[in-house]
């Protein structure tokens, strides 16, 4: 049904009304002349004798022709049709020019902006007042009749003006709502994209912090066992380490899959101070010699505590990958204003498994995490090794 309406007479009329309306008004003027409508503005006529109603077409048809360009030149057409109406008012007194003037006034009011509408409203008020004064002072009608004529003209043209303004404002309101809806949809789409990006970044961090570390540890321990002379005790220790890392990676993956499928649970356990000893022990099992110093780091808060532990874990994992067998100093020192974390390695050799590493993603994630807390992060080579350094303020920066 909707498609039939859109493709029926209504759609045809909307496409061709620019010429259909003037043609219809011209036909109406001819019919009115044929019925003999003339002299309806009798008190204003300056003619001494009645004329044929067909003379009204001399003014109505040019007005209809002007209406063809009412949307391109609304003000100009309104002025010219008004002049034709005034001439008709003072002579034949037909109805054709009145119909055209109402149509042109409606179009001009509809297309005008706020300033143009105020001008039109003032012009209508002045025209009504002038018409009343002319009828009272220059015709033979009484004051009451002159007042009635002014009220009639004001009501006719005022209603036409009000209708056009109301329709125009309704269109403007609909357009405003459409723009707001589009803006809201754009914001929602942007928020959705940002949410998806945040989820991706979270998943990337979890994969890197939990799964990738365990998998790389498995590869490094297996490589170490394969590169040495077979030894039952050492090989079993390596297999045990690979098994433990594999179980840890499997548990982390199960947690992530549970979150993705059902939305329950957490992606990974939050690292705490209690995990620091296990992280150091795991690094030592990977071949490092670690010296840990912790001083005055109480009451950091959950976010800063997690950041410190993740920095140490990532730095030690990188040492296992790129400097196996190195001496590593881990220092975590606090003050009243900030906490400083430094991991410095000396010596060691790179593992072949490190060639398939994460291309610095871990350090980039640490830099983003520290930056979000208002801190400063740096990592790079130093004399004889590598250094990771971070300074995190105890209070959030403004």
C-alpha positions as CSV (number, residue, x, y, z in Angstrom):
1,X,0.0,0.0,0.0
2,X,2.8,2.4,0.9
3,X,4.6,1.8,-2.4
4,X,1.3,2.4,-4.3
5,X,0.8,5.8,-2.6
6,X,4.4,6.8,-3.2
7,X,4.2,5.9,-6.9
8,X,0.6,7.2,-7.4
9,X,-1.0,10.5,-8.0
10,X,0.6,12.1,-4.9
11,X,4.1,11.4,-6.1
12,X,3.3,12.7,-9.6
13,X,1.7,15.9,-8.1
14,X,4.8,16.6,-5.9
15,X,7.0,16.3,-8.9
16,X,4.9,18.5,-11.2
17,X,3.1,20.9,-8.8
18,X,5.4,23.8,-9.9
19,X,3.3,24.0,-13.1
20,X,0.2,22.1,-12.0
21,X,-0.7,24.7,-9.3
22,X,-0.5,27.7,-11.6
23,X,-2.5,25.8,-14.3
24,X,-5.1,24.9,-11.7
25,X,-5.4,28.5,-10.6
26,X,-5.7,29.7,-14.2
27,X,-8.5,27.2,-14.8
28,X,-10.3,28.3,-11.6
29,X,-10.0,32.0,-12.8
30,X,-11.6,31.0,-16.1
31,X,-14.5,29.2,-14.3
32,X,-15.0,32.2,-12.0
33,X,-15.2,34.5,-15.0
34,X,-17.6,32.2,-16.7
35,X,-19.8,32.2,-13.6
36,X,-19.8,36.0,-13.7
37,X,-17.8,36.7,-10.5
38,X,-16.8,40.4,-10.7
39,X,-17.1,43.4,-8.5
40,X,-16.6,41.5,-5.3
41,X,-14.5,44.4,-4.1
42,X,-17.1,46.9,-5.1
43,X,-16.4,49.6,-2.5
44,X,-12.8,49.9,-3.9
45,X,-13.6,50.0,-7.6
46,X,-12.8,53.3,-9.4
47,X,-14.6,52.3,-12.6
48,X,-17.8,54.2,-13.3
49,X,-19.5,51.3,-15.0
50,X,-19.5,47.6,-14.6
51,X,-17.2,45.6,-17.0
52,X,-17.3,42.1,-18.3
53,X,-16.0,39.5,-15.8
54,X,-13.8,38.2,-18.5
55,X,-11.6,41.3,-18.0
56,X,-10.5,39.7,-14.7
57,X,-8.4,37.2,-16.7
58,X,-6.2,40.1,-18.0
59,X,-4.9,40.3,-14.4
60,X,-5.4,36.7,-13.2
61,X,-3.6,34.9,-16.0
62,X,-0.4,37.0,-15.8
63,X,-0.4,36.3,-12.0
64,X,-0.7,32.6,-12.7
65,X,2.3,32.9,-15.1
66,X,4.3,34.6,-12.4
67,X,3.5,31.8,-10.0
68,X,5.5,29.4,-12.2
69,X,8.7,31.0,-10.8
70,X,7.5,31.6,-7.2
71,X,10.1,29.2,-5.7
72,X,13.0,30.7,-7.5
73,X,12.0,34.4,-7.0
74,X,9.5,34.3,-4.1
75,X,9.9,38.0,-3.0
76,X,9.9,39.4,-6.6
77,X,6.8,37.3,-7.5
78,X,5.0,38.3,-4.3
79,X,5.6,42.0,-5.0
80,X,4.4,41.7,-8.7
81,X,1.3,39.6,-7.8
82,X,0.5,42.1,-5.0
83,X,0.5,44.9,-7.6
84,X,-1.8,42.9,-9.9
85,X,-4.1,42.2,-7.0
86,X,-4.3,45.9,-6.1
87,X,-5.1,46.8,-9.7
88,X,-7.8,44.1,-9.7
89,X,-9.1,45.4,-6.4
90,X,-9.5,48.9,-7.9
91,X,-11.0,47.7,-11.2
92,X,-12.7,44.4,-12.1
93,X,-12.8,42.9,-8.6
94,X,-12.2,39.3,-9.6
95,X,-11.2,36.5,-7.4
96,X,-8.4,34.9,-9.5
97,X,-5.6,37.3,-8.4
98,X,-6.6,36.8,-4.7
99,X,-6.1,33.0,-5.0
100,X,-2.8,33.5,-6.7
101,X,-1.7,36.0,-4.1
102,X,-2.5,33.6,-1.3
103,X,-0.5,30.9,-3.0
104,X,2.5,33.1,-3.6
105,X,2.3,34.5,0.0
106,X,2.3,31.0,1.4
107,X,5.4,30.1,-0.7
108,X,7.3,33.2,0.3
109,X,6.5,32.7,4.0
110,X,7.4,29.0,3.8
111,X,10.8,29.7,2.2
112,X,11.7,32.8,4.2
113,X,14.0,32.8,7.1
114,X,13.2,34.3,10.6
115,X,14.0,37.8,9.5
116,X,12.1,37.5,6.2
117,X,9.0,36.3,8.1
118,X,9.1,39.2,10.5
119,X,9.2,41.5,7.5
120,X,6.2,39.7,5.9
121,X,4.3,39.9,9.2
122,X,4.8,43.6,9.5
123,X,3.9,44.1,5.9
124,X,0.6,42.1,6.4
125,X,-0.2,44.2,9.5
126,X,0.4,47.5,7.7
127,X,-1.5,46.3,4.6
128,X,-4.5,45.4,6.7
129,X,-4.4,48.8,8.4
130,X,-4.1,50.7,5.1
131,X,-7.0,48.7,3.6
132,X,-9.2,49.6,6.6
133,X,-8.3,53.3,6.4
134,X,-8.9,53.4,2.6
135,X,-12.3,51.7,3.0
136,X,-13.2,54.1,5.8
137,X,-11.9,57.3,4.4
138,X,-12.2,56.9,0.6
139,X,-15.3,54.8,0.1
140,X,-18.9,55.3,1.0
141,X,-19.0,52.4,3.6
142,X,-19.5,53.0,7.3
143,X,-16.8,52.6,9.9
144,X,-18.2,49.2,11.0
145,X,-18.2,47.9,7.5
146,X,-14.7,49.2,6.9
147,X,-13.5,47.6,10.1
148,X,-15.2,44.3,9.0
149,X,-13.4,44.5,5.6
150,X,-10.1,45.0,7.4
151,X,-10.8,42.0,9.7
152,X,-11.7,39.8,6.8
153,X,-8.6,40.6,4.8
154,X,-6.4,40.3,7.9
155,X,-7.9,36.9,8.7
156,X,-7.5,35.6,5.2
157,X,-3.9,36.6,4.7
158,X,-3.0,36.1,8.3
159,X,-4.2,32.5,8.3
160,X,-2.3,31.9,5.1
161,X,0.8,33.3,6.6
162,X,0.4,31.3,9.9
163,X,-0.2,28.1,8.0
164,X,3.0,28.5,5.9
165,X,5.1,29.4,8.9
166,X,3.7,26.4,10.9
167,X,4.4,24.0,8.1
168,X,7.9,25.4,7.6
169,X,8.7,25.2,11.3
170,X,7.4,21.6,11.3
171,X,9.8,20.8,8.5
172,X,12.6,22.5,10.3
173,X,11.9,20.6,13.5
174,X,11.7,17.3,11.6
175,X,15.1,18.1,9.9
176,X,16.5,19.0,13.3
177,X,15.4,15.7,14.8
178,X,16.8,13.9,11.8
179,X,20.2,15.6,12.2
180,X,20.1,14.8,15.9
181,X,19.2,11.2,15.2
182,X,22.1,11.0,12.7
183,X,24.4,12.6,15.2
184,X,23.3,10.2,17.9
185,X,23.7,7.2,15.6
186,X,27.2,8.5,14.7
187,X,28.1,8.9,18.4
188,X,26.7,5.4,19.1
189,X,28.7,3.9,16.2
190,X,31.9,5.7,17.4
191,X,31.3,4.5,21.0
192,X,30.7,1.0,19.7
193,X,33.9,1.1,17.7
194,X,35.8,2.5,20.7
195,X,34.3,-0.2,22.9
196,X,35.4,-2.9,20.4
197,X,38.8,-1.4,20.3
198,X,39.1,-1.3,24.0
199,X,38.0,-5.0,24.2
200,X,40.6,-5.9,21.6
201,X,43.3,-4.0,23.5
202,X,42.3,-5.8,26.7
203,X,42.4,-9.2,25.0
204,X,45.7,-8.3,23.5
205,X,47.1,-7.4,26.9
206,X,45.8,-10.6,28.5
207,X,47.1,-12.8,25.7
208,X,50.5,-11.1,25.9
209,X,50.7,-10.9,29.7
210,X,49.5,-14.4,30.5
211,X,49.4,-16.8,27.5
212,X,52.4,-15.5,25.4
213,X,54.7,-15.5,28.4
214,X,53.9,-19.1,29.3
215,X,54.2,-20.2,25.7
216,X,57.5,-18.5,25.2
217,X,58.8,-20.0,28.4
218,X,57.9,-23.4,27.1
219,X,59.8,-22.8,23.9
220,X,62.9,-21.4,25.7
221,X,63.1,-24.3,28.2
222,X,62.6,-26.8,25.4
223,X,65.3,-25.1,23.4
224,X,67.7,-25.1,26.4
225,X,67.1,-28.8,26.9
226,X,67.7,-29.6,23.3
227,X,70.9,-27.6,23.0
228,X,72.7,-29.4,25.9
229,X,74.0,-32.9,26.4
230,X,71.2,-35.3,27.3
231,X,70.8,-35.5,31.1
232,X,68.0,-37.3,32.7
233,X,67.6,-35.0,35.7
234,X,68.0,-31.8,33.8
235,X,65.7,-33.0,31.0
236,X,63.0,-34.0,33.4
237,X,63.3,-30.6,35.1
238,X,62.9,-28.9,31.7
239,X,59.9,-31.1,30.9
240,X,58.4,-30.3,34.3
241,X,58.8,-26.6,33.6
242,X,57.3,-27.0,30.1
243,X,54.4,-28.9,31.7
244,X,53.8,-26.2,34.3
245,X,53.9,-23.4,31.8
246,X,51.6,-25.3,29.5
247,X,49.0,-25.9,32.3
248,X,49.2,-22.2,33.2
249,X,48.6,-21.2,29.6
250,X,45.8,-23.7,29.3
251,X,44.1,-22.3,32.4
252,X,44.4,-18.7,31.1
253,X,43.0,-19.7,27.7
254,X,40.0,-21.5,29.4
255,X,39.3,-18.3,31.4
256,X,39.4,-16.2,28.3
257,X,37.2,-18.6,26.3
258,X,34.7,-18.6,29.2
259,X,34.5,-14.8,29.2
260,X,34.1,-14.7,25.5
261,X,31.3,-17.3,25.4
262,X,29.3,-16.5,28.5
263,X,30.5,-13.1,29.6
264,X,31.3,-14.4,33.2
265,X,34.5,-14.7,35.1
266,X,37.6,-12.6,34.7
267,X,40.3,-12.8,32.0
268,X,43.2,-13.2,34.3
269,X,44.0,-13.0,38.0
270,X,45.1,-9.5,39.1
271,X,48.8,-9.5,39.9
272,X,49.6,-8.7,43.5
273,X,52.7,-8.3,45.7
274,X,52.2,-12.0,46.7
275,X,52.9,-12.9,43.1
276,X,56.3,-11.1,43.0
277,X,58.3,-14.0,44.5
278,X,56.8,-16.5,42.1
279,X,57.6,-14.2,39.2
280,X,61.2,-14.0,40.3
281,X,61.4,-17.7,40.9
282,X,60.0,-18.4,37.4
283,X,62.7,-16.1,35.9
284,X,65.4,-18.0,37.8
285,X,64.1,-21.2,36.5
286,X,64.5,-19.7,33.0
287,X,68.2,-19.2,33.6
288,X,68.5,-15.8,35.1
289,X,70.3,-14.7,38.3
290,X,67.9,-12.2,39.9
291,X,68.6,-9.8,42.8
292,X,65.4,-8.2,44.1
293,X,65.3,-5.1,46.3
294,X,62.0,-3.7,47.5
295,X,61.9,-0.6,49.7
296,X,59.0,1.6,51.1
297,X,56.3,0.7,48.6
298,X,53.3,0.3,51.0
299,X,49.8,1.6,50.1
300,X,50.3,2.1,46.4
301,X,46.8,1.3,45.4
302,X,45.6,-1.5,43.2
303,X,46.3,0.2,39.8
304,X,49.9,1.2,40.7
305,X,50.6,-2.1,42.4
306,X,49.5,-4.0,39.3
307,X,51.5,-1.7,37.0
308,X,54.7,-2.3,39.1
309,X,54.2,-6.1,39.1
310,X,53.5,-6.2,35.4
311,X,56.7,-4.1,34.7
312,X,58.8,-6.5,36.6
313,X,57.2,-9.6,35.0
314,X,57.5,-8.2,31.4
315,X,61.1,-7.1,32.0
316,X,62.1,-10.5,33.4
317,X,60.4,-12.3,30.6
318,X,62.3,-10.2,28.1
319,X,65.6,-11.0,29.9
320,X,64.7,-14.7,29.6
321,X,64.1,-14.3,25.9
322,X,66.9,-12.0,24.9
323,X,69.5,-12.5,27.7
324,X,69.3,-16.0,29.0
325,X,71.8,-16.5,31.9
326,X,72.1,-12.8,32.6
327,X,72.5,-11.2,36.0
328,X,69.4,-9.0,36.7
329,X,68.9,-6.4,39.4
330,X,65.3,-5.5,40.2
331,X,64.7,-2.5,42.3
332,X,61.4,-1.2,43.5
333,X,61.8,1.9,45.7
334,X,59.2,4.3,46.9
335,X,59.0,7.8,48.2
336,X,56.3,10.1,49.4
337,X,55.6,11.3,45.9
338,X,56.3,8.3,43.6
339,X,57.5,4.8,43.2
340,X,60.4,3.9,41.0
341,X,60.9,0.6,39.2
342,X,64.2,-0.4,37.6
343,X,65.1,-3.7,36.0
344,X,68.7,-3.9,34.7
345,X,70.4,-6.9,33.1
346,X,74.0,-7.6,32.4
347,X,75.4,-10.3,30.1
348,X,73.4,-13.3,28.9
349,X,72.7,-14.6,25.4
350,X,69.6,-14.4,23.2
351,X,67.5,-17.4,22.7
352,X,66.6,-18.5,19.1
353,X,63.0,-18.6,20.2
354,X,63.1,-14.9,20.9
355,X,63.2,-14.4,17.1
356,X,59.5,-15.1,17.1
357,X,58.8,-12.7,19.9
358,X,56.2,-9.9,20.2
359,X,58.2,-7.2,18.4
360,X,58.1,-4.9,21.4
361,X,54.4,-5.0,22.0
362,X,55.0,-5.7,25.7
363,X,57.1,-2.6,26.2
364,X,54.5,-0.5,24.3
365,X,51.7,-1.8,26.5
366,X,53.8,-1.0,29.6
367,X,54.4,2.5,28.3
368,X,50.7,3.0,27.8
369,X,49.8,1.6,31.3
370,X,52.4,3.8,33.0
371,X,51.3,6.8,30.9
372,X,47.7,6.3,32.0
373,X,48.8,6.6,35.6
374,X,50.6,9.9,34.9
375,X,54.1,8.2,35.0
376,X,57.2,8.0,32.9
377,X,58.5,4.8,31.2
378,X,61.8,4.2,29.5
379,X,63.5,1.1,28.1
380,X,66.7,0.7,26.2
381,X,70.3,-0.6,26.1
382,X,72.8,0.4,28.7
383,X,76.5,-0.5,29.2
384,X,76.7,-4.3,29.1
385,X,73.0,-5.0,29.0
386,X,69.5,-3.6,29.0
387,X,67.5,-1.4,31.4
388,X,63.8,-0.9,32.0
389,X,62.9,2.1,34.2
390,X,59.5,3.6,35.3
391,X,58.5,6.3,37.6
392,X,54.8,6.3,38.8
393,X,53.4,9.1,41.0
394,X,51.5,7.9,44.1
395,X,48.6,10.4,43.3
396,X,46.9,10.9,40.0
397,X,48.1,13.9,38.1
398,X,45.6,16.5,37.0
